């Protein structure tokens, strides 16, 4: 019974094992994972269907075989090494194995553990393997995608910020940085760490000063709708472009680009656009075929053409026809070569009025260097050209006669000199003055005088050869430039003389002006050039002026050629002038007095005469230097010196009480000084002399210059007690009618009449006439040059005359005259 029961229990146990094995086999073959078991020698004892599918071999070919029957050697060795480790350590492990199978290289996630018998002894390994090849491919793809994204994130030039928006209710109040890419620093300029911090900490004041930014970020974080936005951030002084989207509610990703430079460029572009549109210069842009594509407002304002009138048209619609063809040839040659052209164009407005444009036309190049358009910037320079022409006219032409002036003459003279030297030809320069023009001008008035000058210039211009020039230098002084007369000096001089005589003849033809006829003559000075290799234009003008001066000393209608003797005289005159300037300062001038004696022998006065005590040439008479001084303001300095010295003498105690008058010659140049009267008053006041002791001698030439002004000055001085004497009376050219207007006290008869009066009936008649005029006008008479008793008797027999001449006394130094008076006493009368 016991045996039977034991047998039944064994049978039930075996059946139970069979059921368990069957259940295990069913589970193994139903699993999608490969399930396997190996004995201690590595031989497969279990290999389910999923394992068959994985390795591509049926279980019958695998069971009781090792991994060497399934995998390549390197794979088999790897797997068997893991098996040994598990059995040795008696511990389960999970591995990833990359194995070569019939389906190719596959990746398995395998969990293996020790297989033990009923006694707990390790008798092999078991394992479950899952094919994770597809998952690994997905993971690798994800890793690659993540790496690409990270690379893109890290290498983006734009700043990328992942941030969380902090709300109070629904109102965003701040931003918390979650992450940033490296470009964040470069774009924003913020170098301090920001992750985990709020923007209000990183940029103080940002939230208060930029509420619209927070509203935008909060709106995107709430709605998930991306937005794009540009904003100037004053705190960083930069312009930014923001692209904002939301990866999750409450969060934003902000892609930021620093667009400061772009904004500056846009601003510059706007400024450039405004500058072009508002430019005062006309701006035209054409295509390469010169069809107009753009004009600015200044163009329409200047030309009168509207925009629709010119778009698509050629700029030649502006041409007036006066621009030289060579200008357009040069213009297109420059443009087709890719260069800028600059020049002037004669254009006309829509209304037909012509104007001048200064144009700069340039090619417009694209970034690749291609020329696609032309731009023309044009400035209306019509008024500028007129002003330049007027400036040129004023600079180089006489405003009255419209002839070239001195400046242009010197320029042309220099050019002619150069040409003459190069071609070995002689040229000539003529200078001339109209004879007695000042008398004519004063008598007829300045208006008629101007008309005479204009008529003279016109007449000269019409008789000269082609290439010659006539210029007005000043007043009635004209110049004629005669170019290329002849290579031979004699022939050149002959031609110059013929032209000079032709000028004289032409001037003698009556001028009909204002129903009056005028006949003019002129003195001419002629100089041929070049005189030497170093000749200059100023040298030529100086020589010609010297010749003219010589001609004028000979009388009227004279022609004088320059020669070396004139040069010496001119140099001597120049040297004298320079030495005279020094002499005045060195106190080398001396005053001599010549007595004036009544017929009864009484001395009534003296004339102050001047001498020059030259340090090397001795005592010089006035004739050697006064005429030179008269040509410059030196005569004014000398006159002031003489008058001052005479007033000082008259104020000396030994003579202050004597009723004697001293006569002083006054030059016309000195008398015409605007302050002459005031200066005389100041000298008399400062020295304290009686004005009645002073007689001022004037000449007829001074009177006729401006009679009204002369009368005014003389009257004012006469009121002080000063006497006036008309010197060299009868030698002038004017009428005697002015005498009754002048506050004169005496007339002086010129010595040329006195010397021959006893023997020459004509001189006798003149003297008698002068004495008669003086008697009727109640004027005293002083006769100069009396040297003989015969002359004195002649004068005394015909009137009450005061004598001044060698017969009555030689001129002596002022101090000698005073010393003689003190020693011997002089008979003095009032």
Secondary structure, DSSP 4 states (H G I P E B T S, - for coil): -HHHHHHHHHHHHHHHHHHHHHHHHHHHHH-SSEEEEEETTS-EEEE-HHHHHHHTS-GGGTTT--GGGTS-HHHHHHHHHHHHHHHHHT--EEEEEEEEETTEEEEEEEEEEEEE-TTS-EEEEEEEEEE-HHHHHHHHHHHHHHHHHHHHHHH-SSEEEEEEEEEETTEEEEEEEEEE-THHHHHH---S--TTSBHHHHSTTHHHH-HHHHHHHHHHHHH---EEEEEEETTTTEEEEEEEE-SSTTEEEEEEEE-HHHHHHHHHHHHHHHHHHH-SSEEEEEETT-BEEEE-HHHHHHH---HHHHTTSBGGGGB-S-S-HHHHHHHHHHHHTT--EEEEEEEE-TTS-EEEEEEEEEEEE-TTS-EEEEEEEEEE-HHHHHHHHHHHHHHHB-TTT--B-HHHHHHHHHHHHHHHHHHT-EEEEEEEEETTHHHHHHHH-HHHHHHHHHHHHHHHHHHSPTT-EEEEEETTEEEEEEEEEESSHHHHHHHHHHHHHHHHHHHHSPEEETTEEE---EEEEEEEE--STT--HHHHHHHHHHHHHHHHHT-SS-EEE--HHHHHHHHHHHHHHHHHHHHHHTT-EEEEEEEEEETTS-EEEEEEEEEEEETTTEEE-GGGTHHHHHTSTHHHHHHHHHHHHHHHHHTSHHHHTS--EEEEE--HHHHTSTTHHHHHHHHHHHHT--GGGEEEEE-HHHHHH-HHHHHHHHHHHHTTT-EEEEEEETSSSS-GGGGGGS---EEEE-HHHHHHTTT-HHHHHHHHHHHHHHHHTT-EEEEE---SHHHHHHHHTTS--EEESTTT---EEHHHHHHHHHHH---B--
